[in-house]
Amino acid sequence: AQTAFVTNSGDNTVSVIDVATNTVTTTISVGANPWGISINQDGTKVYVANNEDNTISVINTTSNSVSATISVGNAPTGVAVRPDGTKVYVTNFSDNSVSVIDTSTNMVSTTIAVGNFPWGISTSPDGTMAYVVNSLDNTISVIDTFTNTVSNTITVGSLPTGISVSPNGTKIYVTNLNDNTVSVIDATSYMVSN
């Protein structure tokens, strides 16, 4: 059955929804103020950013229970799983950093400095890049996932929050909250068109 997972920030839970019937089949307790959520490609694990207790809850989708809790930076907000499932990237809103989790150990392997108040995060389809929205800087940090360093910074609109990459990896879309716009970024040239 196809399943959707939804964070309920007010009651510290994740709802599991059966997509075929549009009903909640179970509710899973996680950390304080769950925010961002991401699922690995084979659908076995869900990663939840608990904004108020600085952790990631790992949900095993077979048992629909929390199998691990991982400490990250301050106020984790966004979370993205690398397509091959080996790494999870978490934006730490109050630390201006990204925690990189090794999924084989469920430990943070490195922390990367980015811009001010990082919010959304998304990876390229080939897993070579992670794109981080720095909401107060009006920029995107491009992280090279092999070196775990910021390789480029792209200026976008005012107060960017959300980000998504096209399935073919050629375009990056960023929502700009204060502008009511979406910046469209060419993933090769890093040129922006609105």
Biotite code that builds the C-alpha atoms (Angstrom):
import biotite.structure as struc

atoms = struc.array([
    struc.Atom([0.000, 0.000, 0.000], chain_id="A", res_id=1, res_name="ALA", atom_name="CA", element="C"),
    struc.Atom([1.191, 3.515, -0.716], chain_id="A", res_id=2, res_name="GLN", atom_name="CA", element="C"),
    struc.Atom([1.794, 5.535, 2.406], chain_id="A", res_id=3, res_name="THR", atom_name="CA", element="C"),
    struc.Atom([2.294, 9.197, 3.276], chain_id="A", res_id=4, res_name="ALA", atom_name="CA", element="C"),
    struc.Atom([3.991, 10.455, 6.449], chain_id="A", res_id=5, res_name="PHE", atom_name="CA", element="C"),
    struc.Atom([3.022, 13.843, 7.913], chain_id="A", res_id=6, res_name="VAL", atom_name="CA", element="C"),
    struc.Atom([4.670, 15.719, 10.799], chain_id="A", res_id=7, res_name="THR", atom_name="CA", element="C"),
    struc.Atom([2.293, 17.154, 13.408], chain_id="A", res_id=8, res_name="ASN", atom_name="CA", element="C"),
    struc.Atom([4.401, 19.849, 15.070], chain_id="A", res_id=9, res_name="SER", atom_name="CA", element="C"),
    struc.Atom([1.838, 20.712, 17.745], chain_id="A", res_id=10, res_name="GLY", atom_name="CA", element="C"),
    struc.Atom([1.566, 17.231, 19.244], chain_id="A", res_id=11, res_name="ASP", atom_name="CA", element="C"),
    struc.Atom([5.012, 15.751, 18.561], chain_id="A", res_id=12, res_name="ASN", atom_name="CA", element="C"),
    struc.Atom([3.784, 12.976, 16.296], chain_id="A", res_id=13, res_name="THR", atom_name="CA", element="C"),
    struc.Atom([3.888, 11.696, 12.724], chain_id="A", res_id=14, res_name="VAL", atom_name="CA", element="C"),
    struc.Atom([0.644, 10.550, 11.089], chain_id="A", res_id=15, res_name="SER", atom_name="CA", element="C"),
    struc.Atom([0.841, 7.577, 8.737], chain_id="A", res_id=16, res_name="VAL", atom_name="CA", element="C"),
    struc.Atom([-1.736, 7.893, 5.953], chain_id="A", res_id=17, res_name="ILE", atom_name="CA", element="C"),
    struc.Atom([-2.936, 5.125, 3.625], chain_id="A", res_id=18, res_name="ASP", atom_name="CA", element="C"),
    struc.Atom([-3.012, 6.955, 0.299], chain_id="A", res_id=19, res_name="VAL", atom_name="CA", element="C"),
    struc.Atom([-5.580, 4.586, -1.236], chain_id="A", res_id=20, res_name="ALA", atom_name="CA", element="C"),
    struc.Atom([-8.199, 5.311, 1.440], chain_id="A", res_id=21, res_name="THR", atom_name="CA", element="C"),
    struc.Atom([-6.960, 8.740, 2.640], chain_id="A", res_id=22, res_name="ASN", atom_name="CA", element="C"),
    struc.Atom([-7.165, 7.580, 6.238], chain_id="A", res_id=23, res_name="THR", atom_name="CA", element="C"),
    struc.Atom([-4.677, 7.764, 9.095], chain_id="A", res_id=24, res_name="VAL", atom_name="CA", element="C"),
    struc.Atom([-3.643, 4.196, 9.893], chain_id="A", res_id=25, res_name="THR", atom_name="CA", element="C"),
    struc.Atom([-1.341, 4.950, 12.821], chain_id="A", res_id=26, res_name="THR", atom_name="CA", element="C"),
    struc.Atom([0.287, 7.802, 14.729], chain_id="A", res_id=27, res_name="THR", atom_name="CA", element="C"),
    struc.Atom([3.941, 7.651, 15.811], chain_id="A", res_id=28, res_name="ILE", atom_name="CA", element="C"),
    struc.Atom([5.383, 9.647, 18.711], chain_id="A", res_id=29, res_name="SER", atom_name="CA", element="C"),
    struc.Atom([8.614, 11.467, 17.806], chain_id="A", res_id=30, res_name="VAL", atom_name="CA", element="C"),
    struc.Atom([10.591, 14.376, 19.321], chain_id="A", res_id=31, res_name="GLY", atom_name="CA", element="C"),
    struc.Atom([9.545, 17.917, 20.198], chain_id="A", res_id=32, res_name="ALA", atom_name="CA", element="C"),
    struc.Atom([8.034, 20.045, 17.399], chain_id="A", res_id=33, res_name="ASN", atom_name="CA", element="C"),
    struc.Atom([8.675, 17.774, 14.407], chain_id="A", res_id=34, res_name="PRO", atom_name="CA", element="C"),
    struc.Atom([9.147, 19.824, 11.256], chain_id="A", res_id=35, res_name="TRP", atom_name="CA", element="C"),
    struc.Atom([10.960, 18.555, 8.172], chain_id="A", res_id=36, res_name="GLY", atom_name="CA", element="C"),
    struc.Atom([10.578, 14.965, 7.010], chain_id="A", res_id=37, res_name="ILE", atom_name="CA", element="C"),
    struc.Atom([12.167, 12.821, 4.314], chain_id="A", res_id=38, res_name="SER", atom_name="CA", element="C"),
    struc.Atom([11.991, 9.165, 3.300], chain_id="A", res_id=39, res_name="ILE", atom_name="CA", element="C"),
    struc.Atom([14.741, 7.037, 1.786], chain_id="A", res_id=40, res_name="ASN", atom_name="CA", element="C"),
    struc.Atom([14.309, 5.797, -1.767], chain_id="A", res_id=41, res_name="GLN", atom_name="CA", element="C"),
    struc.Atom([13.463, 2.191, -0.903], chain_id="A", res_id=42, res_name="ASP", atom_name="CA", element="C"),
    struc.Atom([10.832, 3.357, 1.565], chain_id="A", res_id=43, res_name="GLY", atom_name="CA", element="C"),
    struc.Atom([12.247, 1.584, 4.609], chain_id="A", res_id=44, res_name="THR", atom_name="CA", element="C"),
    struc.Atom([13.182, 4.600, 6.742], chain_id="A", res_id=45, res_name="LYS", atom_name="CA", element="C"),
    struc.Atom([11.678, 8.015, 7.443], chain_id="A", res_id=46, res_name="VAL", atom_name="CA", element="C"),
    struc.Atom([13.800, 10.805, 8.953], chain_id="A", res_id=47, res_name="TYR", atom_name="CA", element="C"),
    struc.Atom([12.035, 13.473, 11.038], chain_id="A", res_id=48, res_name="VAL", atom_name="CA", element="C"),
    struc.Atom([13.625, 16.759, 12.171], chain_id="A", res_id=49, res_name="ALA", atom_name="CA", element="C"),
    struc.Atom([12.544, 17.554, 15.742], chain_id="A", res_id=50, res_name="ASN", atom_name="CA", element="C"),
    struc.Atom([12.995, 21.325, 15.831], chain_id="A", res_id=51, res_name="ASN", atom_name="CA", element="C"),
    struc.Atom([12.774, 21.875, 19.594], chain_id="A", res_id=52, res_name="GLU", atom_name="CA", element="C"),
    struc.Atom([14.911, 19.029, 20.913], chain_id="A", res_id=53, res_name="ASP", atom_name="CA", element="C"),
    struc.Atom([17.708, 19.081, 18.320], chain_id="A", res_id=54, res_name="ASN", atom_name="CA", element="C"),
    struc.Atom([17.246, 15.499, 17.175], chain_id="A", res_id=55, res_name="THR", atom_name="CA", element="C"),
    struc.Atom([16.308, 13.384, 14.192], chain_id="A", res_id=56, res_name="ILE", atom_name="CA", element="C"),
    struc.Atom([13.853, 10.530, 14.732], chain_id="A", res_id=57, res_name="SER", atom_name="CA", element="C"),
    struc.Atom([14.406, 7.542, 12.444], chain_id="A", res_id=58, res_name="VAL", atom_name="CA", element="C"),
    struc.Atom([11.171, 5.662, 11.757], chain_id="A", res_id=59, res_name="ILE", atom_name="CA", element="C"),
    struc.Atom([11.282, 2.035, 10.594], chain_id="A", res_id=60, res_name="ASN", atom_name="CA", element="C"),
    struc.Atom([8.401, 1.797, 8.104], chain_id="A", res_id=61, res_name="THR", atom_name="CA", element="C"),
    struc.Atom([7.914, -1.953, 8.616], chain_id="A", res_id=62, res_name="THR", atom_name="CA", element="C"),
    struc.Atom([7.077, -1.544, 12.294], chain_id="A", res_id=63, res_name="SER", atom_name="CA", element="C"),
    struc.Atom([6.038, 2.150, 12.127], chain_id="A", res_id=64, res_name="ASN", atom_name="CA", element="C"),
    struc.Atom([8.132, 2.813, 15.209], chain_id="A", res_id=65, res_name="SER", atom_name="CA", element="C"),
    struc.Atom([11.151, 4.990, 16.034], chain_id="A", res_id=66, res_name="VAL", atom_name="CA", element="C"),
    struc.Atom([14.270, 2.844, 15.621], chain_id="A", res_id=67, res_name="SER", atom_name="CA", element="C"),
    struc.Atom([16.846, 5.545, 16.457], chain_id="A", res_id=68, res_name="ALA", atom_name="CA", element="C"),
    struc.Atom([17.154, 9.116, 17.731], chain_id="A", res_id=69, res_name="THR", atom_name="CA", element="C"),
    struc.Atom([20.126, 11.119, 16.471], chain_id="A", res_id=70, res_name="ILE", atom_name="CA", element="C"),
    struc.Atom([21.432, 14.340, 18.031], chain_id="A", res_id=71, res_name="SER", atom_name="CA", element="C"),
    struc.Atom([22.117, 17.110, 15.496], chain_id="A", res_id=72, res_name="VAL", atom_name="CA", element="C"),
    struc.Atom([22.561, 20.904, 15.696], chain_id="A", res_id=73, res_name="GLY", atom_name="CA", element="C"),
    struc.Atom([20.236, 23.593, 17.074], chain_id="A", res_id=74, res_name="ASN", atom_name="CA", element="C"),
    struc.Atom([16.691, 23.829, 15.702], chain_id="A", res_id=75, res_name="ALA", atom_name="CA", element="C"),
    struc.Atom([16.819, 21.244, 12.898], chain_id="A", res_id=76, res_name="PRO", atom_name="CA", element="C"),
    struc.Atom([14.321, 22.265, 10.251], chain_id="A", res_id=77, res_name="THR", atom_name="CA", element="C"),
    struc.Atom([14.870, 20.655, 6.852], chain_id="A", res_id=78, res_name="GLY", atom_name="CA", element="C"),
    struc.Atom([15.943, 17.098, 6.080], chain_id="A", res_id=79, res_name="VAL", atom_name="CA", element="C"),
    struc.Atom([16.943, 15.372, 2.838], chain_id="A", res_id=80, res_name="ALA", atom_name="CA", element="C"),
    struc.Atom([18.086, 11.807, 2.197], chain_id="A", res_id=81, res_name="VAL", atom_name="CA", element="C"),
    struc.Atom([20.767, 11.256, -0.427], chain_id="A", res_id=82, res_name="ARG", atom_name="CA", element="C"),
    struc.Atom([19.235, 9.137, -3.230], chain_id="A", res_id=83, res_name="PRO", atom_name="CA", element="C"),
    struc.Atom([21.524, 6.175, -2.484], chain_id="A", res_id=84, res_name="ASP", atom_name="CA", element="C"),
    struc.Atom([20.364, 6.249, 1.137], chain_id="A", res_id=85, res_name="GLY", atom_name="CA", element="C"),
    struc.Atom([23.873, 6.466, 2.640], chain_id="A", res_id=86, res_name="THR", atom_name="CA", element="C"),
    struc.Atom([23.640, 10.020, 4.002], chain_id="A", res_id=87, res_name="LYS", atom_name="CA", element="C"),
    struc.Atom([21.008, 12.321, 5.467], chain_id="A", res_id=88, res_name="VAL", atom_name="CA", element="C"),
    struc.Atom([21.439, 16.106, 5.391], chain_id="A", res_id=89, res_name="TYR", atom_name="CA", element="C"),
    struc.Atom([19.801, 18.263, 8.084], chain_id="A", res_id=90, res_name="VAL", atom_name="CA", element="C"),
    struc.Atom([19.588, 22.069, 8.200], chain_id="A", res_id=91, res_name="THR", atom_name="CA", element="C"),
    struc.Atom([20.228, 23.430, 11.697], chain_id="A", res_id=92, res_name="ASN", atom_name="CA", element="C"),
    struc.Atom([18.293, 26.707, 11.637], chain_id="A", res_id=93, res_name="PHE", atom_name="CA", element="C"),
    struc.Atom([19.859, 28.305, 14.724], chain_id="A", res_id=94, res_name="SER", atom_name="CA", element="C"),
    struc.Atom([23.428, 27.038, 14.091], chain_id="A", res_id=95, res_name="ASP", atom_name="CA", element="C"),
    struc.Atom([23.792, 28.129, 10.448], chain_id="A", res_id=96, res_name="ASN", atom_name="CA", element="C"),
    struc.Atom([24.982, 24.634, 9.652], chain_id="A", res_id=97, res_name="SER", atom_name="CA", element="C"),
    struc.Atom([24.113, 21.323, 8.025], chain_id="A", res_id=98, res_name="VAL", atom_name="CA", element="C"),
    struc.Atom([24.586, 18.041, 9.882], chain_id="A", res_id=99, res_name="SER", atom_name="CA", element="C"),
    struc.Atom([25.551, 15.060, 7.716], chain_id="A", res_id=100, res_name="VAL", atom_name="CA", element="C"),
    struc.Atom([24.316, 11.750, 9.127], chain_id="A", res_id=101, res_name="ILE", atom_name="CA", element="C"),
    struc.Atom([25.921, 8.444, 8.134], chain_id="A", res_id=102, res_name="ASP", atom_name="CA", element="C"),
    struc.Atom([22.918, 6.107, 7.875], chain_id="A", res_id=103, res_name="THR", atom_name="CA", element="C"),
    struc.Atom([24.996, 2.982, 8.543], chain_id="A", res_id=104, res_name="SER", atom_name="CA", element="C"),
    struc.Atom([25.883, 4.228, 12.040], chain_id="A", res_id=105, res_name="THR", atom_name="CA", element="C"),
    struc.Atom([23.066, 6.781, 12.653], chain_id="A", res_id=106, res_name="ASN", atom_name="CA", element="C"),
    struc.Atom([25.757, 9.240, 13.753], chain_id="A", res_id=107, res_name="MET", atom_name="CA", element="C"),
    struc.Atom([26.653, 12.735, 12.527], chain_id="A", res_id=108, res_name="VAL", atom_name="CA", element="C"),
    struc.Atom([29.817, 12.307, 10.475], chain_id="A", res_id=109, res_name="SER", atom_name="CA", element="C"),
    struc.Atom([30.430, 15.993, 9.797], chain_id="A", res_id=110, res_name="THR", atom_name="CA", element="C"),
    struc.Atom([28.909, 19.461, 10.183], chain_id="A", res_id=111, res_name="THR", atom_name="CA", element="C"),
    struc.Atom([29.077, 22.006, 7.366], chain_id="A", res_id=112, res_name="ILE", atom_name="CA", element="C"),
    struc.Atom([28.850, 25.791, 7.867], chain_id="A", res_id=113, res_name="ALA", atom_name="CA", element="C"),
    struc.Atom([26.313, 27.460, 5.558], chain_id="A", res_id=114, res_name="VAL", atom_name="CA", element="C"),
    struc.Atom([24.461, 30.802, 5.495], chain_id="A", res_id=115, res_name="GLY", atom_name="CA", element="C"),
    struc.Atom([22.081, 32.443, 7.979], chain_id="A", res_id=116, res_name="ASN", atom_name="CA", element="C"),
    struc.Atom([19.024, 30.488, 9.157], chain_id="A", res_id=117, res_name="PHE", atom_name="CA", element="C"),
    struc.Atom([19.143, 27.519, 6.777], chain_id="A", res_id=118, res_name="PRO", atom_name="CA", element="C"),
    struc.Atom([15.658, 26.173, 6.152], chain_id="A", res_id=119, res_name="TRP", atom_name="CA", element="C"),
    struc.Atom([14.834, 23.900, 3.226], chain_id="A", res_id=120, res_name="GLY", atom_name="CA", element="C"),
    struc.Atom([17.244, 21.386, 1.712], chain_id="A", res_id=121, res_name="ILE", atom_name="CA", element="C"),
    struc.Atom([17.171, 19.097, -1.307], chain_id="A", res_id=122, res_name="SER", atom_name="CA", element="C"),
    struc.Atom([19.662, 16.822, -3.044], chain_id="A", res_id=123, res_name="THR", atom_name="CA", element="C"),
    struc.Atom([20.403, 16.386, -6.725], chain_id="A", res_id=124, res_name="SER", atom_name="CA", element="C"),
    struc.Atom([19.038, 13.148, -8.256], chain_id="A", res_id=125, res_name="PRO", atom_name="CA", element="C"),
    struc.Atom([22.590, 11.770, -8.628], chain_id="A", res_id=126, res_name="ASP", atom_name="CA", element="C"),
    struc.Atom([23.400, 12.606, -5.009], chain_id="A", res_id=127, res_name="GLY", atom_name="CA", element="C"),
    struc.Atom([26.487, 14.689, -5.815], chain_id="A", res_id=128, res_name="THR", atom_name="CA", element="C"),
    struc.Atom([25.032, 17.981, -4.560], chain_id="A", res_id=129, res_name="MET", atom_name="CA", element="C"),
    struc.Atom([22.892, 19.200, -1.678], chain_id="A", res_id=130, res_name="ALA", atom_name="CA", element="C"),
    struc.Atom([21.170, 22.556, -2.027], chain_id="A", res_id=131, res_name="TYR", atom_name="CA", element="C"),
    struc.Atom([20.510, 24.537, 1.166], chain_id="A", res_id=132, res_name="VAL", atom_name="CA", element="C"),
    struc.Atom([18.169, 27.528, 1.491], chain_id="A", res_id=133, res_name="VAL", atom_name="CA", element="C"),
    struc.Atom([19.667, 30.286, 3.679], chain_id="A", res_id=134, res_name="ASN", atom_name="CA", element="C"),
    struc.Atom([16.507, 32.193, 4.543], chain_id="A", res_id=135, res_name="SER", atom_name="CA", element="C"),
    struc.Atom([18.041, 35.373, 5.992], chain_id="A", res_id=136, res_name="LEU", atom_name="CA", element="C"),
    struc.Atom([20.821, 35.633, 3.404], chain_id="A", res_id=137, res_name="ASP", atom_name="CA", element="C"),
    struc.Atom([18.520, 35.198, 0.392], chain_id="A", res_id=138, res_name="ASN", atom_name="CA", element="C"),
    struc.Atom([20.954, 32.614, -0.926], chain_id="A", res_id=139, res_name="THR", atom_name="CA", element="C"),
    struc.Atom([21.365, 28.933, -1.711], chain_id="A", res_id=140, res_name="ILE", atom_name="CA", element="C"),
    struc.Atom([24.489, 27.102, -0.548], chain_id="A", res_id=141, res_name="SER", atom_name="CA", element="C"),
    struc.Atom([25.567, 24.353, -2.937], chain_id="A", res_id=142, res_name="VAL", atom_name="CA", element="C"),
    struc.Atom([27.246, 21.520, -1.020], chain_id="A", res_id=143, res_name="ILE", atom_name="CA", element="C"),
    struc.Atom([29.531, 19.085, -2.811], chain_id="A", res_id=144, res_name="ASP", atom_name="CA", element="C"),
    struc.Atom([28.541, 15.844, -1.075], chain_id="A", res_id=145, res_name="THR", atom_name="CA", element="C"),
    struc.Atom([31.884, 14.158, -1.742], chain_id="A", res_id=146, res_name="PHE", atom_name="CA", element="C"),
    struc.Atom([33.996, 16.863, -0.106], chain_id="A", res_id=147, res_name="THR", atom_name="CA", element="C"),
    struc.Atom([31.267, 18.127, 2.284], chain_id="A", res_id=148, res_name="ASN", atom_name="CA", element="C"),
    struc.Atom([32.148, 21.712, 1.427], chain_id="A", res_id=149, res_name="THR", atom_name="CA", element="C"),
    struc.Atom([30.150, 24.626, 0.001], chain_id="A", res_id=150, res_name="VAL", atom_name="CA", element="C"),
    struc.Atom([31.190, 24.859, -3.642], chain_id="A", res_id=151, res_name="SER", atom_name="CA", element="C"),
    struc.Atom([28.895, 27.720, -4.709], chain_id="A", res_id=152, res_name="ASN", atom_name="CA", element="C"),
    struc.Atom([26.505, 30.332, -3.352], chain_id="A", res_id=153, res_name="THR", atom_name="CA", element="C"),
    struc.Atom([23.514, 31.468, -5.424], chain_id="A", res_id=154, res_name="ILE", atom_name="CA", element="C"),
    struc.Atom([21.492, 34.634, -4.757], chain_id="A", res_id=155, res_name="THR", atom_name="CA", element="C"),
    struc.Atom([17.707, 34.210, -4.979], chain_id="A", res_id=156, res_name="VAL", atom_name="CA", element="C"),
    struc.Atom([14.636, 36.210, -3.842], chain_id="A", res_id=157, res_name="GLY", atom_name="CA", element="C"),
    struc.Atom([13.634, 37.545, -0.428], chain_id="A", res_id=158, res_name="SER", atom_name="CA", element="C"),
    struc.Atom([13.269, 35.100, 2.487], chain_id="A", res_id=159, res_name="LEU", atom_name="CA", element="C"),
    struc.Atom([13.639, 31.824, 0.588], chain_id="A", res_id=160, res_name="PRO", atom_name="CA", element="C"),
    struc.Atom([12.251, 28.802, 2.428], chain_id="A", res_id=161, res_name="THR", atom_name="CA", element="C"),
    struc.Atom([11.424, 25.787, 0.273], chain_id="A", res_id=162, res_name="GLY", atom_name="CA", element="C"),
    struc.Atom([13.480, 24.069, -2.410], chain_id="A", res_id=163, res_name="ILE", atom_name="CA", element="C"),
    struc.Atom([13.032, 21.208, -4.838], chain_id="A", res_id=164, res_name="SER", atom_name="CA", element="C"),
    struc.Atom([15.080, 19.777, -7.699], chain_id="A", res_id=165, res_name="VAL", atom_name="CA", element="C"),
    struc.Atom([13.528, 18.572, -10.950], chain_id="A", res_id=166, res_name="SER", atom_name="CA", element="C"),
    struc.Atom([13.662, 14.756, -11.413], chain_id="A", res_id=167, res_name="PRO", atom_name="CA", element="C"),
    struc.Atom([16.201, 15.123, -14.235], chain_id="A", res_id=168, res_name="ASN", atom_name="CA", element="C"),
    struc.Atom([18.399, 17.367, -12.073], chain_id="A", res_id=169, res_name="GLY", atom_name="CA", element="C"),
    struc.Atom([18.571, 20.276, -14.504], chain_id="A", res_id=170, res_name="THR", atom_name="CA", element="C"),
    struc.Atom([16.512, 22.840, -12.562], chain_id="A", res_id=171, res_name="LYS", atom_name="CA", element="C"),
    struc.Atom([16.263, 23.923, -8.936], chain_id="A", res_id=172, res_name="ILE", atom_name="CA", element="C"),
    struc.Atom([13.100, 25.651, -7.699], chain_id="A", res_id=173, res_name="TYR", atom_name="CA", element="C"),
    struc.Atom([13.104, 27.943, -4.649], chain_id="A", res_id=174, res_name="VAL", atom_name="CA", element="C"),
    struc.Atom([10.101, 29.601, -2.981], chain_id="A", res_id=175, res_name="THR", atom_name="CA", element="C"),
    struc.Atom([10.708, 33.206, -1.881], chain_id="A", res_id=176, res_name="ASN", atom_name="CA", element="C"),
    struc.Atom([8.299, 33.976, 0.964], chain_id="A", res_id=177, res_name="LEU", atom_name="CA", element="C"),
    struc.Atom([8.607, 37.778, 0.974], chain_id="A", res_id=178, res_name="ASN", atom_name="CA", element="C"),
    struc.Atom([8.500, 38.135, -2.816], chain_id="A", res_id=179, res_name="ASP", atom_name="CA", element="C"),
    struc.Atom([5.653, 35.753, -3.633], chain_id="A", res_id=180, res_name="ASN", atom_name="CA", element="C"),
    struc.Atom([7.961, 34.353, -6.312], chain_id="A", res_id=181, res_name="THR", atom_name="CA", element="C"),
    struc.Atom([9.765, 31.190, -7.270], chain_id="A", res_id=182, res_name="VAL", atom_name="CA", element="C"),
    struc.Atom([13.388, 31.400, -8.385], chain_id="A", res_id=183, res_name="SER", atom_name="CA", element="C"),
    struc.Atom([14.270, 28.895, -11.110], chain_id="A", res_id=184, res_name="VAL", atom_name="CA", element="C"),
    struc.Atom([17.966, 27.993, -11.095], chain_id="A", res_id=185, res_name="ILE", atom_name="CA", element="C"),
    struc.Atom([19.830, 26.293, -13.910], chain_id="A", res_id=186, res_name="ASP", atom_name="CA", element="C"),
    struc.Atom([21.673, 23.476, -12.106], chain_id="A", res_id=187, res_name="ALA", atom_name="CA", element="C"),
    struc.Atom([24.656, 23.663, -14.481], chain_id="A", res_id=188, res_name="THR", atom_name="CA", element="C"),
    struc.Atom([25.290, 27.423, -14.759], chain_id="A", res_id=189, res_name="SER", atom_name="CA", element="C"),
    struc.Atom([23.614, 28.427, -11.461], chain_id="A", res_id=190, res_name="TYR", atom_name="CA", element="C"),
    struc.Atom([21.935, 31.274, -13.309], chain_id="A", res_id=191, res_name="MET", atom_name="CA", element="C"),
    struc.Atom([18.574, 32.366, -11.845], chain_id="A", res_id=192, res_name="VAL", atom_name="CA", element="C"),
    struc.Atom([15.424, 33.254, -13.739], chain_id="A", res_id=193, res_name="SER", atom_name="CA", element="C"),
    struc.Atom([12.233, 34.340, -11.964], chain_id="A", res_id=194, res_name="ASN", atom_name="CA", element="C"),
])
